[in-house]
Amino acid sequence: MDESDHRVIGNRLDLFHQQEEAPGMAFWHPRGFALYAVISDYIRRHMREAGYREVRTPLLLARSLWEASGHWQKFGAQMFSLAEEEGRFALKPMSCPGHVQIFRQRVRSFRELPLRLAEFGLCHRNEPSGALQGLMRGRAFVQDDAHVFCDEGQVAGEVARFCRLLARVYAEFGFDDVLVGFSTRPAERAGTDASWDRAERALAEAAHGAGLAPLEQPGEGAFYGPKLEFALRDNRGRLWQCGTIQLDLVLPERLDASYVDAENRRVRPVILHHAVLGSIERFIALLLEHYRGALPLWLAPEQLALCTIGDGQEAYAERVAAQLAGEGYRVALDLRPERLARKILDARALAIPLLLALGPREAASATVSLRHPDGRRETLPVDAVASRLRAEAFR
């Protein structure tokens, strides 16, 4: 297997593993889950700032709901289902029907729109065993799923809001080359031609208003509506489809979602389905291959390796580690009775970006020796290290 493959990198950096007893699923190790949490927390914060409210919906839902939404007819062969005394159920392959149920739980007013719901939804899809490819394509994954319930006059503003969010997020992850596709009605679809005309026209106008010039992708839309798809180009020139926003006039009808407008009439909302990263697992695979495991400081599972030199510095090293951890840094403390050269090699093997060395001289002067990946060294007070790195270490 290629050394740049995310599975090789994941094993080398002790991030995750997969095994036969859970095909298409990942066992996240502490270092890997630290990376997972950094990405999840980052997206969660940005979604909150953009006006989304986080929800959680059931993993297991009655088959009757999936039939009503149309997902069973379209994706039934890829859904894990089981029978219980109360009836037949299926693990969710996506979160949208659950979000519609939250919307429907009480009478909604036009004054509540747009209503933005977000979820880190655990999804399961029964992919063929031959199609499984590490984190790229699995049977269990988490989507940064979101749904906006709005009226048609709000679509353009919501699409523009989403595109601004995408641009900022992708740039901070190190992706500036983003290609946009406009996927139109597939041959097998729900809804009338008139509703598709309406949906495609509204999304195309919103894309233009957001400053996009998407490449048309005929027949590639979702079964319930057209979509914009955002593909990132990595440092090897490969394209990865990640973000998407889809305009849906079908599910509100099928699942009986409505709100009361200014004239006291019951009206169907438009639903905008979207994800910034798509599958978090797949996005991590992309990052690992894009950076070849050498993640930037803000993403690294452990940002600083704190290494003692010789004996007698353990208490000082533990105080420094606690201070930096209290500042929010992720610190690996190495108190082993090994030579510093060995500790440096081990830290570099785990792609820990920065190293702090603490010997008798540093302990006596209440400083640390900061060693950069390019070999530069600085002796600094701990407070200076924390403040110096803050802009680079946190997003």
C-alpha positions as CSV (number, residue, x, y, z in Angstrom):
1,M,0.0,0.0,0.0
2,D,1.2,3.5,-0.9
3,E,2.9,5.3,2.1
4,S,0.7,8.3,1.4
5,D,-2.5,6.3,1.8
6,H,-4.4,7.5,4.9
7,R,-4.7,3.9,6.2
8,V,-0.9,3.7,6.3
9,I,-0.6,7.1,7.9
10,G,-3.3,6.3,10.4
11,N,-1.4,3.2,11.5
12,R,2.0,5.0,11.6
13,L,0.6,7.9,13.7
14,D,-1.5,5.6,16.0
15,L,-4.8,7.3,15.0
16,F,-7.2,4.5,14.1
17,H,-7.5,0.9,12.9
18,Q,-10.0,-1.3,11.2
19,Q,-10.6,-5.1,11.6
20,E,-12.8,-7.9,10.2
21,E,-15.2,-7.9,13.1
22,A,-16.4,-4.4,12.1
23,P,-16.1,-4.1,8.3
24,G,-16.2,-0.6,7.0
25,M,-16.0,0.9,10.5
26,A,-13.1,2.5,12.5
27,F,-11.7,2.0,16.0
28,W,-10.5,5.5,16.9
29,H,-7.4,5.5,19.2
30,P,-6.8,8.4,21.7
31,R,-4.6,10.3,19.2
32,G,-7.1,9.8,16.4
33,F,-10.1,10.8,18.4
34,A,-8.3,14.0,19.6
35,L,-8.0,14.9,15.9
36,Y,-11.7,13.9,15.4
37,A,-12.7,16.1,18.3
38,V,-10.7,19.1,17.1
39,I,-12.5,19.0,13.7
40,S,-15.9,18.4,15.2
41,D,-15.5,21.2,17.7
42,Y,-14.3,23.6,15.0
43,I,-17.3,22.9,12.7
44,R,-19.7,23.0,15.7
45,R,-18.5,26.4,16.7
46,H,-18.7,27.8,13.2
47,M,-22.2,26.4,12.8
48,R,-23.3,28.0,16.1
49,E,-21.9,31.3,15.0
50,A,-23.8,31.1,11.7
51,G,-27.1,30.7,13.5
52,Y,-27.6,26.9,13.6
53,R,-28.9,25.1,16.6
54,E,-27.7,21.6,17.3
55,V,-30.0,18.7,17.6
56,R,-29.8,14.9,18.0
57,T,-32.2,12.5,16.4
58,P,-32.6,8.7,16.8
59,L,-30.2,6.3,15.1
60,L,-33.1,3.7,14.6
61,L,-36.4,4.7,13.0
62,A,-39.4,2.8,11.8
63,R,-39.3,1.6,8.2
64,S,-42.7,3.4,7.7
65,L,-41.0,6.8,8.0
66,W,-38.3,5.9,5.5
67,E,-41.1,4.7,3.1
68,A,-43.0,7.9,3.6
69,S,-39.9,10.0,2.8
70,G,-39.0,7.9,-0.2
71,H,-35.6,6.9,1.1
72,W,-36.6,3.2,1.4
73,Q,-37.6,3.0,-2.2
74,K,-34.3,4.7,-3.3
75,F,-31.8,3.4,-0.8
76,G,-33.5,0.3,0.8
77,A,-30.8,-2.1,-0.4
78,Q,-28.2,0.0,1.3
79,M,-30.0,0.3,4.6
80,F,-29.4,-1.9,7.6
81,S,-32.9,-3.1,8.8
82,L,-34.2,-5.3,11.5
83,A,-37.5,-6.6,12.7
84,E,-38.9,-6.2,16.2
85,E,-42.2,-7.0,17.9
86,E,-43.4,-3.5,17.2
87,G,-42.6,-3.6,13.5
88,R,-39.7,-3.1,11.2
89,F,-36.9,-0.6,11.7
90,A,-33.8,0.7,9.9
91,L,-30.6,2.4,10.9
92,K,-30.6,5.9,9.5
93,P,-28.4,6.5,6.4
94,M,-29.0,10.3,6.7
95,S,-30.6,12.7,9.2
96,C,-33.1,14.6,7.1
97,P,-36.4,12.8,8.0
98,G,-35.5,13.2,11.7
99,H,-35.0,16.9,11.4
100,V,-38.4,17.2,9.6
101,Q,-40.0,15.5,12.6
102,I,-38.5,18.1,14.9
103,F,-39.9,20.9,12.6
104,R,-43.4,19.2,12.7
105,Q,-43.7,18.9,16.4
106,R,-45.6,22.1,16.8
107,V,-47.3,24.7,14.6
108,R,-44.6,26.9,13.1
109,S,-44.9,30.6,12.2
110,F,-43.3,32.4,9.2
111,R,-41.6,34.5,11.9
112,E,-39.5,31.5,12.9
113,L,-38.0,31.1,9.5
114,P,-35.3,30.5,8.5
115,L,-35.0,27.7,11.1
116,R,-31.5,26.2,11.0
117,L,-30.9,22.8,12.6
118,A,-27.5,21.0,12.7
119,E,-26.5,17.5,13.8
120,F,-23.4,15.4,13.9
121,G,-25.4,12.4,12.7
122,L,-24.1,8.9,12.9
123,C,-25.2,7.2,9.7
124,H,-25.0,3.6,8.5
125,R,-25.0,2.4,4.9
126,N,-24.6,-1.2,3.8
127,E,-21.9,-0.6,1.2
128,P,-20.7,-3.6,-0.8
129,S,-17.6,-5.2,0.8
130,G,-15.6,-4.7,-2.4
131,A,-16.3,-0.9,-2.3
132,L,-15.0,-0.3,1.2
133,Q,-11.8,1.8,1.3
134,G,-10.7,2.7,4.8
135,L,-12.2,6.0,5.9
136,M,-12.9,7.1,2.4
137,R,-15.9,4.8,2.0
138,G,-17.3,2.9,5.0
139,R,-20.4,1.5,6.5
140,A,-20.5,3.8,9.5
141,F,-19.7,7.5,9.4
142,V,-20.7,10.9,10.9
143,Q,-22.1,13.7,8.7
144,D,-22.0,17.3,9.7
145,D,-25.6,17.4,8.6
146,A,-27.7,20.6,8.6
147,H,-31.2,21.6,7.3
148,V,-32.6,25.0,6.8
149,F,-36.4,25.4,6.8
150,C,-37.3,28.6,5.0
151,D,-39.5,30.2,2.4
152,E,-38.5,30.6,-1.2
153,G,-37.7,34.3,-0.8
154,Q,-35.0,33.3,1.8
155,V,-33.2,30.7,-0.4
156,A,-30.7,33.1,-2.0
157,G,-29.7,34.5,1.4
158,E,-29.2,31.1,3.0
159,V,-27.2,29.8,0.0
160,A,-24.9,32.9,0.2
161,R,-24.5,32.4,4.0
162,F,-23.5,28.8,3.4
163,C,-21.0,29.6,0.7
164,R,-19.3,32.2,2.9
165,L,-19.0,29.6,5.6
166,L,-17.6,27.1,3.2
167,A,-15.0,29.5,1.8
168,R,-13.7,30.4,5.3
169,V,-13.6,26.8,6.6
170,Y,-11.9,25.4,3.5
171,A,-9.3,28.1,3.5
172,E,-8.4,27.5,7.2
173,F,-8.0,23.8,6.5
174,G,-5.6,24.7,3.7
175,F,-7.8,24.4,0.6
176,D,-8.0,27.4,-1.7
177,D,-8.8,25.6,-5.0
178,V,-12.5,24.8,-4.8
179,L,-14.6,23.6,-7.8
180,V,-18.4,23.9,-7.8
181,G,-20.8,21.7,-9.7
182,F,-24.6,22.2,-10.2
183,S,-26.3,18.8,-10.3
184,T,-29.6,18.7,-12.0
185,R,-32.6,16.3,-12.0
186,P,-31.7,12.6,-12.2
187,A,-33.8,10.1,-14.4
188,E,-35.1,8.5,-11.2
189,R,-36.6,11.2,-9.0
190,A,-39.5,12.2,-6.8
191,G,-41.6,15.3,-7.5
192,T,-43.2,16.8,-10.6
193,D,-41.4,18.4,-13.5
194,A,-42.9,21.7,-12.4
195,S,-41.5,21.4,-8.9
196,W,-38.0,20.5,-10.4
197,D,-38.2,23.5,-12.7
198,R,-38.9,25.7,-9.7
199,A,-36.2,24.1,-7.6
200,E,-33.5,24.2,-10.3
201,R,-34.3,27.8,-11.1
202,A,-34.2,28.9,-7.5
203,L,-30.9,27.2,-6.8
204,A,-29.2,28.4,-10.0
205,E,-30.2,32.0,-9.2
206,A,-29.0,31.6,-5.6
207,A,-25.6,30.3,-6.8
208,H,-25.3,33.2,-9.2
209,G,-26.2,35.6,-6.4
210,A,-23.5,34.1,-4.2
211,G,-20.9,34.8,-6.9
212,L,-20.5,31.2,-8.1
213,A,-20.2,30.0,-11.7
214,P,-20.8,26.2,-11.2
215,L,-20.2,23.6,-13.8
216,E,-23.5,21.9,-14.8
217,Q,-23.6,18.2,-13.9
218,P,-26.8,16.8,-15.7
219,G,-28.6,14.0,-14.0
220,E,-26.5,14.1,-10.8
221,G,-29.0,15.7,-8.5
222,A,-30.4,14.0,-5.4
223,F,-33.7,12.1,-5.9
224,Y,-35.6,15.0,-4.2
225,G,-33.8,18.0,-5.5
226,P,-30.9,19.7,-7.3
227,K,-27.7,20.4,-5.5
228,L,-24.5,22.4,-5.5
229,E,-21.4,20.2,-4.9
230,F,-18.0,21.6,-3.7
231,A,-14.9,19.7,-4.6
232,L,-11.5,20.4,-3.1
233,R,-8.2,19.9,-4.9
234,D,-5.4,18.5,-2.7
235,N,-1.7,19.0,-3.1
236,R,-1.4,16.0,-5.5
237,G,-4.0,17.6,-7.8
238,R,-6.8,15.2,-6.9
239,L,-10.4,16.4,-6.5
240,W,-12.5,15.4,-3.5
241,Q,-16.2,16.2,-3.3
242,C,-17.0,17.4,0.2
243,G,-19.5,20.1,0.8
244,T,-23.0,20.1,-0.7
245,I,-26.2,22.1,-0.5
246,Q,-29.5,20.7,-1.9
247,L,-32.8,22.4,-2.5
248,D,-35.8,20.2,-1.6
249,L,-39.4,20.8,-2.4
250,V,-40.3,17.1,-2.1
251,L,-39.8,16.1,1.6
252,P,-41.9,18.9,3.0
253,E,-44.8,17.5,0.9
254,R,-44.1,13.8,1.6
255,L,-43.6,14.3,5.4
256,D,-46.3,17.0,5.8
257,A,-44.2,19.8,7.0
258,S,-45.8,23.2,7.0
259,Y,-45.8,26.7,8.6
260,V,-48.4,29.4,9.0
261,D,-47.7,32.4,6.7
262,A,-48.5,36.1,7.3
263,E,-52.1,35.5,5.9
264,N,-52.7,32.6,8.3
265,R,-52.4,30.0,5.6
266,R,-50.6,26.6,5.9
267,V,-47.6,26.7,3.5
268,R,-44.9,24.2,2.7
269,P,-41.4,25.3,3.6
270,V,-38.4,24.8,1.4
271,I,-35.7,22.6,2.9
272,L,-32.0,23.2,2.2
273,H,-30.0,20.2,3.1
274,H,-26.3,20.9,3.5
275,A,-23.0,19.6,4.9
276,V,-19.6,21.5,5.0
277,L,-17.3,18.5,5.3
278,G,-19.7,15.7,4.3
279,S,-18.4,12.6,6.2
280,I,-16.0,13.6,9.0
281,E,-14.2,10.3,8.6
282,R,-13.7,10.9,4.9
283,F,-12.5,14.4,5.5
284,I,-9.9,13.2,7.9
285,A,-8.7,10.7,5.3
286,L,-8.4,13.7,2.9
287,L,-6.4,15.7,5.4
288,L,-4.1,12.9,6.2
289,E,-3.3,12.3,2.5
290,H,-3.1,16.1,1.7
291,Y,-0.6,16.8,4.5
292,R,1.0,13.3,4.4
293,G,0.4,13.1,8.1
294,A,2.2,16.3,9.0
295,L,-0.8,18.2,10.1
296,P,-0.6,21.9,10.9
297,L,-0.3,22.9,14.5
298,W,-3.9,23.7,15.1
299,L,-5.0,20.2,13.9
300,A,-2.2,18.0,15.3
301,P,-3.5,15.5,17.8
302,E,-0.6,16.5,20.1
303,Q,0.8,19.9,19.4
304,L,3.8,19.9,21.7
305,A,6.1,17.2,22.9
306,L,7.5,18.2,26.3
307,C,10.7,16.2,26.9
308,T,13.0,16.2,29.9
309,I,16.8,16.1,29.6
310,G,18.4,13.9,32.2
311,D,17.0,13.3,35.7
312,G,15.4,15.7,38.2
313,Q,13.2,17.8,35.9
314,E,10.0,15.7,36.3
315,A,8.2,18.0,38.7
316,Y,9.1,21.1,36.6
317,A,8.0,19.4,33.4
318,E,4.7,18.3,35.0
319,R,4.0,21.9,36.1
320,V,4.8,23.3,32.6
321,A,2.6,20.6,30.9
322,A,-0.3,21.4,33.3
323,Q,0.1,25.2,32.5
324,L,0.1,24.6,28.8
325,A,-2.8,22.2,28.9
326,G,-4.7,24.8,31.0
327,E,-4.1,27.2,28.1
328,G,-5.8,24.7,25.8
329,Y,-2.7,23.1,24.2
330,R,-2.5,19.4,23.5
331,V,0.7,18.2,25.2
332,A,2.6,14.9,25.1
333,L,4.8,14.7,28.2
334,D,7.8,12.4,27.8
335,L,9.5,11.7,31.1
336,R,11.2,8.5,29.9
337,P,14.9,7.9,30.9
338,E,15.9,8.2,27.3
339,R,18.4,10.5,25.6
340,L,16.9,13.6,24.1
341,A,17.8,12.5,20.6
342,R,15.6,9.4,21.0
343,K,12.7,11.5,22.3
344,I,13.0,13.9,19.4
345,L,12.9,11.0,16.9
346,D,9.9,9.5,18.6
347,A,8.0,12.8,18.6
348,R,8.8,13.4,15.0
349,A,7.7,9.9,14.1
350,L,4.3,10.8,15.5
351,A,4.3,14.1,13.6
352,I,4.1,16.2,16.7
353,P,4.9,19.7,15.3
354,L,6.8,21.3,18.1
355,L,9.2,20.1,20.8
356,L,10.0,21.7,24.2
357,A,13.1,20.5,25.9
358,L,13.6,20.9,29.7
359,G,17.0,20.4,31.3
360,P,18.6,21.6,34.5
361,R,19.3,25.0,32.9
362,E,15.6,25.5,31.9
363,A,14.4,24.4,35.3
364,A,16.7,26.8,37.0
365,S,15.6,29.8,34.9
366,A,11.9,28.8,34.6
367,T,12.2,28.6,30.8
368,V,11.8,26.0,28.0
369,S,13.8,25.3,24.9
370,L,11.4,25.5,21.9
371,R,12.6,23.5,18.9
372,H,10.9,24.1,15.6
373,P,10.6,21.5,12.7
374,D,13.2,23.4,10.7
375,G,15.7,23.0,13.5
376,R,15.5,26.6,14.9
377,R,15.8,26.8,18.7
378,E,14.6,29.5,21.1
379,T,14.8,29.7,24.9
380,L,11.6,31.3,26.2
381,P,9.5,31.6,29.4
382,V,6.5,29.3,29.3
383,D,4.1,32.3,29.1
384,A,5.9,33.5,26.0
385,V,5.6,30.1,24.4
386,A,1.9,30.0,25.0
387,S,1.2,33.5,23.7
388,R,3.7,33.1,20.7
389,L,1.9,30.0,19.4
390,R,-1.7,30.9,20.1
391,A,-2.6,32.4,16.7
392,E,-1.2,29.3,14.9
393,A,-2.4,26.7,17.4
394,F,-6.1,27.5,17.5
395,R,-8.9,28.2,15.0
